[in-house]
Each structure stands twice: as C-alpha cells, then as structure tokens.
Amino acid sequence: MGLRESPYASRFLGGLDAVANELLYPSYWLLSQLLALQQTTAEKQEHRSQTCPPPHALQVLAKGPLLLLLFLLSVPLSLLGLLLWLPLQGARRPFAYQHTPSRASPEEWVLPGKGKAFRFVSANICLLPDGLAKFSNLARTQWRAAQIAQALAQAARRATPSHEGSARGSACRVSKGQKYGAVESSPPRACQGSPPTDSEVAAEGPRQEGKAALPWEITASFPPDMDFLCLQEVFDSDAAKRLLRLLGPCFEHIVYDVGIYGLLGCSALKLLNSGLFLASRYPVLAVQYHVQLGASQGQRIVGYLNCTHLHAPETDAQVRCDQLTMAVRWAPLFQETHAQPGDIVAFDIFCGDLNFDNCSPDDKTEQAHELFSMYTDPCRIGPGQDKPWALGTLMNPLTMYDEAVATPETMKRTLEHSEGRQKYLAGPIQTTPCSGLSAIQSEGRRIDYILYREHRGPVELKTVVERVSFITHLATCSDHVPVGLQLRVVPAAQPEA
C-alpha cells in the first residue's frame, strides 16, 4: 500500500488546515517583509552603483511604519487562525507526500545480475522566509526557489552517457524563458544562464590514494539523472510549492513539509517545520526514508536514506553529539520495523547539513562520534583529517557576492585554487582561547555530508564509490556548496563495472 499524500486522514481536516493557514498568512508575510528591510551585501553594492539612489534609511522610514501598522492590524485575524490551527496539529502526520506518475520510471534492478549505480545529492538551499534569509545574507526566497528548482530539473532530465540513462532522459520537461518571483524584473547575475555542458564545467580527479583512485570533481552543474535529492532548510511553504511544481515531473516521489508543528510540551510553540525535503525516482515505502529498488527471486531490494539537519550554534557541540547519537540509535530501529524477511539492502545513506566540520578545533567532539565508525565518509581520512581533495561546503557570507564566485563557472574556477578556497569558503572555527588557527591547513568547513555503509544479507553486495562531487551551480543562491555521491552496487561475485 502506497503512502497517503495528505498529512491528514480526512479532507475535512485538510480543509480546516488550509483555512487556518490562510488566516495566518498575512501576519507571516508582513513580519517577513518587515525583517527583510535589512540589506544583503549584494543589495548594498547595487544601491551604491545606482545614480542618485534614495538613501536606504529613507526607504526603511517610509516602508517600516506602514508594514508595522499592517502587521498589527492583521494580528487579530492571525490569532483566530492560530486557535483553529493549533488543535489540528495533533491529528497531522509529520510529513506530506507528492506522487507524480511518470512515463519513464527507473528500471527495476533484478539480482543476480549486473551492478547498478545510484546517484545522491545533498544541499542546504536556505529557503527561509525573506526576513530570516537576510540573516544568512540571502534575499528573494521565491526567486531563488524557482532558480534552484529549474537548475535541479534541468540536470534531472539530462541523461547520462550510458544505457542506464536512456530510459529516463525524457522523464521531465522544464519550460524555458519563464520569469519567476513576485517581482518580474531582470534577475541579478547570480544563478542566471543555462548550465554549461559537462565538458566545460568539471575539474576532475582522480587523485591516487594508495592502490585505489577515487574520482572527484568540482562541477558547475548538478550531475545528470540524480536518483535521490536530499534538501535542507526548505522552510518557506511558498518556496516548497515551487519546488514541488518544477521537480514533480522529474522525481515521481517527493516527501516534504517534514516535522511537527504546534505546542511542544507546555510552552514551546513550533511554527516552522524541519526544512527537510526528499525527492526520489524510486517508490518511497516508509518515512523516513525507505525506498523500493527492485526484486531478486521474490525478495525486495531496498535502500535506506537518512536525511538530517543538526543544531547550528557553534558552541553547542554536545547538543549535536546527542542528536547524532539519537540518529544512529533510531536508524536501526526504523530498519527493523520496516524490514521484511529476505530483504536485500542495496545502500544505507546518512546525509545532510551536520553543522560541524572535520578541521575546526572546537568540533573535535563531533569529529570522533561513533557515526563515523558505522558509516563511511568518502572525503575523510580520520578525526580532524580530510583527504587532500575534500572541499569546504560553507561559503564566507561576506564575500559570497564577489565577482570571483558570482556565477557557477567563476566559482568553480575560483575554488580550484587554494587561494580562492581560503578567501571565499568559511574557515575553521575556534571559540576557546587555545592555539591559534594560523597553523591549521584547511580547505574550508565541510559541514554537508553524504555517508554510506554496507549491509550483510541473502545476497552479498559490494559498494564502490564512483564519484564525489562539489557542485557550484547554486552560486549566490545559497550559502552552501551542494555535494554529490555516486555509488555502484554490485554482487560480490560480479565484476565492479
């Protein structure tokens, strides 16, 4: 039996929730616009470049009181919506699901047989309400959502040069020449233009590592034929709708609006979801996240996909460690609950924005967590030491709009050089007065991860890392660099390629 799409068991409850959200929306939007009066560094540069622009302070004085007045007038309506919305959350399932039937579903994998490649992408895309996004030096959430979705959809419809992609290349269509966002003005330099061809955008390995070579790349476009897309910080509901509309034709199964709303305990009120968003070409059997891949003599071939976003404050290392501990305890329980006798596990992925790196002295506690003894990080040698080619995934917010990183192609070229990485990627953190950071050799804070592990089962499978990608396609659309991982899973008795 497939998943129900609505988070509510009845249309009546779903209708009441829609009415409550409509009542809440005016206050939500006005408060966001009030907070969005602050400028990003890009807006400040654009303001200075204009001829005789009105002072920003004057604009704030003109708009601020009006927005504040409208917000105060909307509060009674929102209180009515809140009283309707809060009781409904007790009946709400903590996720919504979209199923878009596709004419070009991925081929079912049958064992025994040849190996199969699976492609994963994880990205923090910071789709917060406009006012909150400004605190990350980002603006125009709706426009960015449309640009991000279009970039992902364009990549999803590009077939790989192999037999696996031939059946899937026409799975989706993305219209060209559209204008996005509430303001249909010319977009800034960020995120505009068609993605270049693969031959123009990828700086590739492999770098030799002992006897084996691990292919890696810095690429200005998302990999083609992504199987699983794991996004974080999709908080804004309007932005999520844009993603659903544009990605639906490319990813048949999407899990979104993940999280619990309403009162937590006696006093805490939760108004935003977790921000997690999963898009899959394969059927989702249970959340979170269990997917159907194929069959082998009547046995299911399944994969497990754990997507998370950990606590952010830099000084709260113990909170992140506790979250990781709960995650690694919960994952096996989930797998045991949903497993069927004879299941063959093709992959087990742990990914997301973990908000700690493998180079900062203050992150030593997280770097030594048991997670890394259970799952393999293809970019890591050990605690505090990454492989030489591993790249930071958090941008320096003060320089993210500079010319050198303003487009996917220029960012790729810049991050290929050590000087560029040190200037434009966020460096290691140290909040305690210990030894200086000058001695630390770092390629930036890599806080976005895709880890994997193998499972024993009725059919012995071997996992081979085919490619690790650092993707610059979202230059100035996000303060994170998306990461990609391509695995090939083969029967142990079969050749790897």
Secondary structure, DSSP 8 states (H G I E B T S, - for coil): ----SSSSSSHHHHHHHHHHHHHHHHHHHHHHHHHTTS--HHHHHHHHHSSS---HHHHHHHHHHHHHHHHHHHHHHHHHHHHHHHHHGGG--S-EEEE---SS----EESSS--EEEEEEEEEEEE--HHHHGGGT---HHHHHHHHHHHHHHHHTS--SSTTTTTTTTS----SS---SSS-S---STT-S----HHHHEEE--EEETTEEE-EEEESS--SS-SEEEEEEE--HHHHHHHHHHHTTT-SEEEES-S--EEETTTEEE-S----EEEESS-EEETTTEEEEEEETTEEEEEEEEEEE----TT-HHHHHHHHHHHHHHHHHHHHHH--TT-EEEEEEEEEE-S--SS-GGGHHHHT-THHHHSB-TTEEETTEE-TT----BB-TTTTTSGGGSSHHHHHHHHTSHHHHHHHB------SSSS-GGG---S----EEEEEE----SS-EEEEEEEEEEE-TTTTT-SB--EEEEEEEEETTS---
